[in-house]
Amino acid sequence: MSTLTLDAPVVVPPPAKPALRLSFGGVLRSEWIKLRSVRSSALTLLGAAFAMLAAGLVFASTISNNGVGNGPGPRGGMTDPTAISLSGVTFAQLIIGVLGVLVVSNEYSTGMIRSTLTGVPTRFPVLAAKVAVVIGSVFPTMLAVSLGAFFGGQAIMSGGTLPTAAIGDPGVLAAVVGSAAALTGVAVMGVALGSILRSTAGAISTLFALVFLAPGLGQLLLPTSWRDDVLKYLPSNASSSFTSVTPASDMLGTTAGALVFAAWVVVPLVVAAVLLRRRDA
């Protein structure tokens, strides 16, 4: 009599799940979702755009009617039609800097940064993605607003006694694009300061002092022999060299001013990246 034997069933292991790979594109999408899902981000960007456009049109109307310039900062009293239309850069800088600060400081205030850094343990891509989404949202917006302020200001001044400028005139397009670039740079400075200080109030105060107060305090506190050599290297004065058709005689040249302003943006970012890697969340 034969004995029937059954082979043991073959167990086929389930296919291994592919390992999830963290990509910079995924981090970038995450930061973009964060930016557009927070209502204050859109309101701040719109506020900067409104300040830029409204100030330029108001100064163009005032100067066109009165024939004198009372514009802010280094453009005050100038009759350069391009500078008059772009006078709103001075006001928009503070608002757009706040946007950059909030992109980082909001996460620290809510504690969400711990989850972000846990998901991205290398940390540096988080800062890079925040900078990328700020640049991607601020520069196109402010470039469109700068063009609108320029064309609107020239249209207003065309009815007055002051000369007007065309976008194709030498240096005009560079000044318009430079204004958008300067505003974007200030926003990136805000990102860096927000990451370094981890405090909304502290970062905004530091940015305000650096961009707005430092030139005035330098005029009051620095010896006369130092003023021209020192003040032109401040971020607001450096940016004036490439946001004006003809930089003032006591300012840096266009290329030198752009390089100095870029240093004011890059150096805080490097410090922020180093501290982000070394400090606990």
C-alpha positions in Angstrom: 0.0 0.0 0.0 1.5 3.3 -1.0 1.5 6.4 1.2 0.3 9.7 -0.3 2.5 12.6 0.7 1.7 16.2 0.1 4.3 18.8 -0.6 4.4 21.7 1.8 2.8 24.8 0.2 5.2 27.3 -1.2 4.9 30.7 0.5 5.6 33.5 -1.9 6.7 36.6 0.0 4.9 39.8 -1.0 6.9 42.2 -3.2 9.0 44.6 -1.3 7.6 48.1 -1.2 9.9 50.6 -2.9 11.7 52.8 -0.5 10.3 56.3 -0.4 12.9 58.8 -1.7 12.8 62.3 -0.5 13.4 64.7 -3.4 13.9 68.4 -3.5 10.8 68.7 -5.7 8.7 67.2 -2.9 10.1 69.6 -0.4 9.5 72.5 -2.8 5.9 71.5 -3.3 5.4 71.2 0.5 6.8 74.8 1.0 4.6 76.1 -1.8 1.5 74.6 -0.2 2.5 76.2 3.1 3.0 79.6 1.5 -0.3 79.7 -0.4 -2.4 78.1 2.4 -1.6 80.9 4.8 -3.8 83.9 4.2 -1.4 86.4 5.7 1.2 85.5 2.9 -1.1 86.5 0.1 -2.3 89.6 2.0 1.3 90.7 2.7 2.3 90.3 -0.9 -0.7 92.2 -2.1 0.0 94.9 0.5 3.5 95.3 -0.9 2.2 95.5 -4.4 -0.4 98.1 -3.5 2.2 100.2 -1.6 4.5 100.1 -4.6 1.9 101.0 -7.1 0.0 103.6 -5.1 3.1 105.4 -3.9 4.5 105.7 -7.4 1.3 107.0 -8.8 0.8 109.5 -5.9 4.3 110.9 -6.3 4.0 111.1 -10.0 0.7 113.1 -9.6 2.1 115.3 -6.9 5.3 116.1 -8.8 3.4 116.6 -12.1 1.1 119.1 -10.5 3.6 121.0 -8.3 6.7 120.6 -10.3 8.8 119.7 -7.3 9.8 116.3 -5.8 9.2 115.3 -2.2 9.9 111.6 -2.7 11.5 109.4 0.0 15.0 108.3 0.3 17.8 109.1 -2.2 15.2 109.8 -4.9 13.7 112.8 -3.1 13.8 116.0 -5.0 14.9 114.3 -8.2 13.2 114.9 -11.5 14.2 111.6 -13.1 10.9 110.4 -14.4 11.7 106.7 -13.9 12.8 107.2 -10.3 9.6 109.1 -9.6 7.4 106.3 -10.9 9.4 103.7 -8.8 9.4 105.7 -5.6 7.2 103.1 -4.0 10.1 100.7 -3.7 11.0 102.4 -0.4 7.7 101.6 1.1 7.2 98.1 -0.4 10.6 96.9 1.0 9.4 96.8 4.6 6.2 95.0 3.7 7.8 92.4 1.5 10.5 91.8 4.1 7.8 90.9 6.6 6.6 88.2 4.1 10.1 86.7 4.1 10.3 86.6 7.8 6.8 85.0 8.3 7.7 82.2 5.9 10.1 80.9 8.5 9.1 82.4 11.9 5.5 81.2 11.6 6.7 77.6 11.7 8.9 78.3 14.8 6.0 80.0 16.6 3.6 77.1 16.0 6.2 74.3 16.5 5.5 73.0 13.1 9.2 73.3 12.2 9.9 70.2 14.2 7.7 68.1 11.9 9.3 69.8 8.9 12.8 69.0 10.0 11.9 65.5 11.0 10.6 64.8 7.5 13.7 66.5 6.0 16.6 65.5 8.3 19.2 67.0 6.1 17.5 70.4 6.8 19.3 72.4 4.1 16.6 71.6 1.4 14.0 73.2 3.7 15.8 76.5 3.7 16.5 76.3 0.0 12.9 75.5 -0.8 11.6 78.4 1.3 14.0 80.8 -0.6 12.8 79.3 -3.9 9.1 79.8 -3.3 9.7 83.3 -2.0 11.7 84.2 -5.1 9.1 82.5 -7.3 6.2 84.4 -5.8 7.8 87.8 -5.1 9.8 88.5 -8.2 7.1 88.0 -10.9 4.6 89.9 -8.8 6.8 92.9 -8.1 8.1 92.9 -11.7 4.5 93.3 -12.9 3.8 95.9 -10.3 7.0 97.8 -11.2 6.0 97.9 -14.8 2.5 99.0 -13.9 3.9 101.8 -11.6 6.3 102.9 -14.4 3.7 103.1 -17.1 1.1 104.6 -14.8 3.5 107.2 -13.5 4.6 108.2 -17.0 1.0 108.5 -18.2 0.3 110.9 -15.3 3.4 112.9 -15.8 2.8 113.2 -19.5 0.1 115.8 -18.8 2.5 118.0 -16.8 5.6 120.0 -17.5 8.2 117.3 -16.5 9.8 115.1 -19.1 8.7 111.5 -19.3 10.7 108.3 -20.0 10.0 105.3 -22.3 10.7 101.7 -21.4 13.2 101.5 -24.2 15.3 104.5 -23.0 18.8 103.6 -21.8 18.8 102.3 -18.3 15.0 102.4 -17.8 14.2 98.7 -18.2 17.2 97.8 -16.0 15.9 100.1 -13.3 12.4 98.5 -13.5 13.8 95.0 -13.3 16.3 96.1 -10.7 13.5 97.4 -8.5 11.7 94.0 -8.6 15.1 92.3 -7.9 15.8 94.6 -4.9 12.4 93.8 -3.4 12.9 90.1 -3.9 16.3 90.4 -2.2 14.8 92.1 0.8 12.3 89.3 1.1 15.1 86.7 1.0 16.9 88.7 3.7 13.7 88.3 5.7 13.8 84.5 5.2 17.4 84.5 6.4 16.8 86.7 9.5 13.7 84.7 10.4 15.7 81.5 10.3 18.6 83.0 12.3 16.5 84.7 15.0 13.5 82.4 15.1 11.4 85.3 16.2 8.9 87.3 14.1 9.3 90.5 16.1 13.1 90.2 16.4 13.6 89.5 12.7 11.3 92.3 11.5 12.9 94.8 13.9 16.4 93.8 12.7 15.4 94.1 9.0 13.7 97.4 9.6 16.8 98.8 11.4 19.2 97.5 8.7 17.2 98.7 5.7 15.6 101.9 7.0 17.2 103.1 10.2 20.9 102.5 9.4 21.2 105.2 6.7 19.6 107.9 8.9 21.6 106.9 12.0 24.7 106.8 9.9 24.1 110.4 8.9 23.7 111.4 12.5 26.4 109.3 14.2 29.2 108.8 11.8 32.0 111.4 11.4 31.6 113.4 8.2 34.8 111.9 6.8 33.3 108.4 7.1 29.8 108.9 5.8 30.4 108.8 2.1 32.7 105.8 2.4 30.4 103.8 4.7 26.8 104.6 3.9 27.0 103.7 0.3 27.6 100.1 1.3 24.4 99.8 3.3 21.7 97.6 1.6 19.2 100.3 0.8 21.9 102.6 -0.7 23.5 99.8 -2.6 20.2 98.8 -4.2 19.7 102.4 -5.2 22.6 102.1 -7.6 20.7 99.6 -9.8 17.2 100.8 -9.3 17.9 104.2 -10.7 18.6 105.1 -14.3 21.5 107.3 -13.2 22.9 106.6 -9.7 23.8 109.5 -7.5 27.4 110.6 -7.6 28.0 109.5 -4.0 26.6 106.0 -4.6 28.2 102.9 -5.9 28.2 102.1 -9.6 25.5 99.8 -11.0 27.6 96.6 -11.0 29.3 97.3 -7.7 26.0 98.2 -6.0 24.4 95.0 -7.3 27.3 92.9 -5.9 27.2 94.6 -2.5 23.5 94.1 -2.3 23.9 90.5 -3.3 26.4 90.1 -0.5 23.8 91.5 2.0 21.4 88.7 0.8 23.8 85.8 0.5 25.8 86.2 3.8 22.8 86.0 6.1 21.5 83.0 4.1 24.8 81.2 4.6 24.7 82.0 8.4 21.1 80.7 8.5 22.0 77.5 6.7 24.9 76.8 9.1 22.8 77.5 12.2 19.9 75.4 10.9 22.2 72.4 10.6 23.8 72.9 14.0 21.0 74.0 16.3 18.1 71.9 17.7 14.7 72.7 16.3 
